[in-house]
């Protein structure tokens, strides 16, 4: 039997999933495996230790500072260029990687940026090629396993000779982008970085057994690929509990599972797409050193917390657990950044906006979300695991 925590973003990402992954893995240390079960290197999960060490995790599970293992599952998309960059901070660390993980190539990244540059109405992108990797993989599958043999040569040739021309079509391409698409040094660097990844990883064809797991989600429920309410501003990934439950169901034995849906004390969103209660910065104390503006994500947007939206999205996501009636699953809520709102918090509930003390807000939240049969409410009043508190719902 394994104890399992599943960390899910309840919004559009940037909710504090790294903080809660660090928090739960700190109880279990080296006996814990952190599983990345969706998305890829576009994730940026910030962890700040009580001693002040800080890292934004993209290719590693956010349990690194607790000596927990990191496993990139079959639904994770590997980017060897970004893996290499992050691994320089942890040169002694070995990721565990499923051998059929899809690979993002530099051509996927460049094509994705070309598409976003050519759009009149921006879709919103991190610029690291996730969408293009998924699309290209449908016709030219490219996985870690291909680099364990010589088949990677054929795959690269197919991408460079056929896929690039087919995918770009008549779209406008800058001189710099065209040079990068045709560059031999880009290809050589990609191959070199991919072999570096393999050398510094443990490649498996099954989920490693662990007594404790933390399943660390990427992005949030608003961005899940089948969430039609927010279409077309979605990611190429299931951001809810489906992927994690599918993986857990393949691990022998019975498990104690707690799903923690995480939100900030206010809403945030990058780039385009709907945002409930959108406003300028809602609290003067808000600070964020991770989410700096860039040409593809744009500038962070803010909104007043809306419990109606929270309730609806979580309720919709947990319906999928009915597919696994044999799994024992409890639901909890995590609320971060409460230290940034001051003495009172603004929020919407049942269509009405309120401004209450933190204690009253938490009590109202518990009552309003009672339909979810929540087990716990986790709250964070700072940026490290030591700032997390828990109360029963």
N, C-alpha and C positions, 0 to 999 in steps of 0.2 A: 504494500500500500504506500502511495506517495501523497504528501501534502502539496497542493498546487494552488498558486495564485495566478489569476489572469488579469493583466492590466490593460484596460481598453480606454481609449480617448472618447469622451462623450460628445465632443464638439468637432472642430475642424483641425485638430492637432494643437500642439503647444500647450497642453493642459497640465503637464507635470508627470508624465508617465515614467520618465527617467528617475525622478525623485522617489516614486513609490516602488519602482523596481529595486533601487538601492536600499530603500527602507526594509522591504521584505527579505531580500537576499542577505541583509546584515544579520538576521537571526540564524541563518543556516550556513553562511560562509562557504567553505570548500565542498560541503555536502550538497550544494545547490547548483542546478543548471538553469541558466537563463536562456529561454528559447525565443528567438526572433521568428515570428510565424507569419509575417506579411510584409509587403513593401520591400524596401531596399535602402540604399545609402542616402536617399533623400531625407530620411529621418534625422533629426538632430535632438537627442535627448540629453539634457543638461543634468549633470550630477555635481553637487558641491558637498564635499565631506565635512563633518564637524570641525576638522582641522583646517579647512579652507582650500583643499585641493579641488580643482575644477576641471571637468572635461565634458565636451559635447560628443556623445556616443552616436556613431552612425553605423559602423560595421561590427561593433562588438556589443554584447549584452551589457546593460548598465549595472551589472553586479560586479564589475571588475575590481573596484576598490574593496570588496569583501572577499576576494579570492574565489568568487563563484565562477563556474565554467560557463562558456558561451557557445551556444549551438545555433547555427543558421540552418533552418529547416527547409523542406522542399518548396515552400512557398516564398522563400526569401530570394531576392535578386542580388547577385554578387556583382560588385563593380571593382575589378582589380586595381584600377587607377586610384580610386578613393580608399580602398583597403590599404594600399601601400602608404598613402599619406597618413592615415590614422595609426597604422602600425608603428610608425616612427616614434610615437609617444609611448608605446608598450612593446619594445623589441623582443622582450622575453616571453610574450604571451602567444599562445596558440589557440586559435578558434577551432571549434569542431564544426565541420561543414558537411552537409548532405551532398553526395556526389552528383546528384541530378539537379542541383540549384542552377537556375538560369544565369547567364552571364550578360552583363551590359558591356557593349563594346564602345570605343570612342566614337564610332560612326553613328551608333544609336543616340549618343549624347548630342552630337553635332546636328543630326537630322531633327531631333526634337526641338533644338533651339531655332533651326531654320523655320519649322512650322509655326512656332510661337511668334517669330519675327514677322511672318507673312500674314498673321491674323489681324483683321481690322478690329474685331471684338475678341479681346484676349480671353483665353481659356483659364489661364493660371497654371504655372509650371515651376518646378524647382530647377529645371534645366539640366538634370542629370540622366535623362534618357529612359525613365521607367516605362512610359507609355510605348515608346518605340521598341524597347526590348520585348515587351509582351507581344506587340503586333508582329515584329520580325520573327519571333520565336515560333509563331504559328506556321511559318513557311520554311524557315531555316533554324531549326532547334539548335541551340548552342549552350552546352552545360559544362560544369566543372569536369565531368567524366571525359569530355572530348580532349582535355589537356592531359589526361592520363594515358592517352594513345596519341597517334599522329593525325587523328581525324580533324583536329583543330585547323590544320592547313587547308583542307577542303572547305570547311565552314567559312573561314576568312575569305577565301577566293570567291565563294558564292556571294558573300555580302558585298565585296568590292566590285565584282563584275556585273552582278544582276540586281541586287536589292537596292543599292543606293540610287541607281538610275530610275528604277521602277517607283521607288517611294517619293523621290523629290519631284519627278515629272517636270513641269514648266515653272515651278516656283522660283522666286528670286533668291539667288544665293550670292552672298558677298564674296569678294576676292579672297578674303582671309578664310572663310568657311570652305571655299572650293579647294584652296591649297591644303587645308587640313584633311579634307576627305581623300585627297590624292596622295598625301604625304607617306612616304615609306618609313620615315622615322616615327610617325604616329603608330603605324602597325608594329614596328619593332619594339617600341616602348610598351604597347599593350601586351605583346607576347611576354616580354621580360617581366612585367608586373604580374601577369597571370601565373607564371612559374614561381615568382616570389611568394604569391599567395599560397600556392600548393605546398611550397617548402615550409612555410610557417603556419600550417594548418594540419588538423587531423581530419582526414576524409573518411566518412562512414556511409554505409548504405542503409542505416536504420537509426531510429531515435536512441540516443545513449540513455541507459537506465540511470535514474537518480532517485534518491530518497525524497528530495525536495525539488520543485520546479517553480520558476517564475516565468510565465509566458508574457513577453513584453511586446505589446502591440505598437504599430506605427500609424500615424495620422489619426483620424477620428471618425465617428459614426456618420457625420455629415458627408464625408468624402467617399464612403464605401461605394464600390463600382456599381452596385445595383440599387442605390438609394435614389430613386427617380424624383423624389421631391427636390433634390438639389442638382439635378442634371442641368447642363452638361459639365458642371465644375466638380468633377469627381476624379478619383485616382484609380489606377488599374489594379485594384486590390480589394479583398474582403477585409474591412477594417474592424469588424465586430468579432463575435466569439466563434463563428463557424470554423475557421481554419484551426484554431487552437483545440476545439472539441474533437475535430477529426483526428488530429495528431494524438490527443490524449486517449482516444478510443482504441488506438493501436498499441498503447502501452499496457502490458499485462497487469492484472490485479485491479482491486478497487481503489478509488482515490477520493480524498476530501478536497473539493474544488470550491474556491471562492473567487468570484468575478468582481473586480473593483472597477467601476466606471468612474473616470476621473474628469473633473472640470475645474477650471479656475473659478475664482469668485466673481469673474466677469467673463464675457465672451471675447475671443480673438479670432481673427481670420487673416490669412495672407491672400493677396491677389483678388481675383474676381469671385463672384458668387454671393448668394444671399446671406445676410447677417442680421438676425433678430435684434431689435433694440439698438441699432448702430448709432454711435455717438462719437464725439471726440474723446480723448482720454478721460475715462469716467472718474478716476481718482488720481490726485496729484502725486501720490507716492509710488505709482507704478514705475517699475524699472525692469529692463530686459536687455541683458548683454549678449544674448544669443541671436535673436531675430533682428538682424540689421537689414536695411533695405538692399535689394539687388534687382537687376533688370528683369528677372523672370518672376520672382515672388512678389515684388513690389514692397510696399511699406505695410507694417502691421496695422490692421484695423481693429476697432474695439466696439463692444456692445454691452448693454446691461444684461446681467444673467437672467435667463428666462426659464423658470422651472417647468412651464408648459412644454417647451421644446425638449428639455431634458427628459421629462417623463415619457413623451411620445417616442423619442428615439430609442431610449433604453427598452421600453416595452416592446417595440418592434423587433429589436435585436434579440431579446431573450426568448422570443417565440421560437427561434430556431433550435433551442435546447430540447424541444420536444422530439427531435430526431434521434436523440441519445437518451432514452428513458432510463438506461442502466447507470447513468452518471449522476452522482450526488453533487448538485450544484447550488451554492448559495450566492446571493446578490448583495453587493455593498456599494457605497458611494464614497468617492474621494474628492475633497474640495481643497484646492491649493490657493496660495497667494492671499490668504486672509489677512496677513500682516500689511498688505498694501492698500486696504480699503478704509482704514481708520476706525473710528468708533461705531460707525453705522454702515450698513451695506444696502445698496439699491438692487432690487430684483423684481421680477414679474411673476405672478402666480394667479392662475384662473383669470387671466386677462387684465389683472389690476397691478399697477406698479406700487411697490412699497419701499420704505426706507426704515429699516429696523436695526436694533442692536444685533451683534453677531449671535448671541445666545438665542434670541428670539427667532432669528432667521433659521438657525440650525433646527430648532424645535419645529418650526413651520415646515421646513423641508422634510423632516422625518414623517410628519403627519401627512403631508401632501403626497409623498411618494410611497405611502404605506401599501399601495396596490402592488408594489414590486416585491413585497415581503423581504425588505432589506435586512441583512444580518448586522452590519456595522456601518457607521459613518466615520471615515477617517478625515481629519482636518489638518492642514499644515499652516503654521504661522511663521514660516521662514523658508530658507532654501536648502536646508539639510535634513537628513533623516531624524535628527534629534528634535526637530520642530514639529514632528507628526504626533498627533494624539488620536485616540480611538474611543468611541462610545458605542454602545449597542443601540441599534435603531429601534 
